[in-house]
Amino acid sequence: MTITGNAQECIDACTKCLQECENCATQCCAEGGPSMAECIRLCMDCADVCRVCLSWLSRESDRAPRLCGLCAEVCELCVEECDNFDDEACRRCAEACRRCCEACRSMAGAPAA
């Protein structure tokens, strides 16, 4: 089984997004405290859904496109929250989430937001 095209682009975007969301959540816990609770929660949610997308895309699950639609929604929420903070980890996370959102929407067959 060889993964090509949109699926590989989505896997790459999900991988980067997962890494940046984990980093952002960790940094927000260490530095932001309670004021960043929603950012932390959304980053953790986003990392989780990216992790599942990676698995489903890697094994070419027929249901992966539907999950990619959900991943795009969660990424979009994470971007909105991270954009509220002037923090390097949040900026990197928001950018990775934007790219992941685009790749997942493409994989899901949905128009880009």
N, C-alpha and C positions, 0 to 999 in steps of 0.2 A: 504494500500500500504506500503510495507516494502522494503527499499532500502538496497541492499546487494552488496557484492563483489567489483568489480572495480568501480562501481558508488559511493559507500560510501567512498572508498579510494580517489577518485577524489574530492568528496565534501570536505573531510577533508583537502586535499592538497590545494584546491582552497580557503578555508576559511583562512588557515594559510598564503597563498600567498597574499590574499586581505589585511589582517592585516599588514603584513610586507611591502607591497607596499605603503599603506597609511602612515605608520610610516616613511618610507624612504622619500617619497615625502615631508612630513611635515618637517623632519629634514633637508633635502636638501634646502628647502625654507628658513628655519631659519638660516642655517649656511653656505650654499654654494653659494647662490646667482646665478648670471647669468652663472657662469662656470658650473653649474649643471643643466641648463635648460633642456637639453635632458634627463637626468636622471629623473627629475621631471615629464616630459611629459610621458615618457615610464612607470614610476611607476603608474601614473594616468590611462593610457591606460590599463595596466595590471590589476589594481584593478577593473576597470570597466568590463573588459571581464570576470574576475573571478566571479564578482557579478552576471552577467548574467548566467554564467555556473552553479553557485549554484542554481539559480532559475530553470533553465531548467532540471538539473539533479534531483533536488528535486521533480519535478512533472513528472519525467520520460518521458520527451519529446522525441519523435522519432528523432528530429533534434539535440539533445544534442551531440551526437558523432561528428557531423560536426563542431559544435561550439567549442568542445573540441580541435579539430585540430587547429582552429584559436587561441585559448587560448594558446596552446603549442607554436605556432609561436611567439606570443607576449611575453610570458614568456622567451623564448630564447633570444629575443632582449633585454629584461630588464636585463637578466643575463649579457650579453655582455657589456651593458652600466654600470651597477653597479660595475662590475669587474674593471672598470677604476679608481675607487676611493678607497682610503685607509681609509674607514670610517665604523664604527661598524654597523650603520643602513644599509648601502649599502651591507655589507657582509651578514647580516641576510636576507636581501631582496633577494640577489642573491641565497642564499641557498634555501629559500622557493620557489623561482621561478624555480630552478632546479628540486625540488621534484614535483612541480605542472606540469611542462613540461612533466616529465616522466609519471605521473598519467594521464594527459590529452592525451598524445600520446597513452597510453595503451587503454584508453576509446575510442579513435578515431579509434583504430585498426591500427595505424601507427607504424612503427618500431622506437625504441628509437634512438635519435640522438647521 
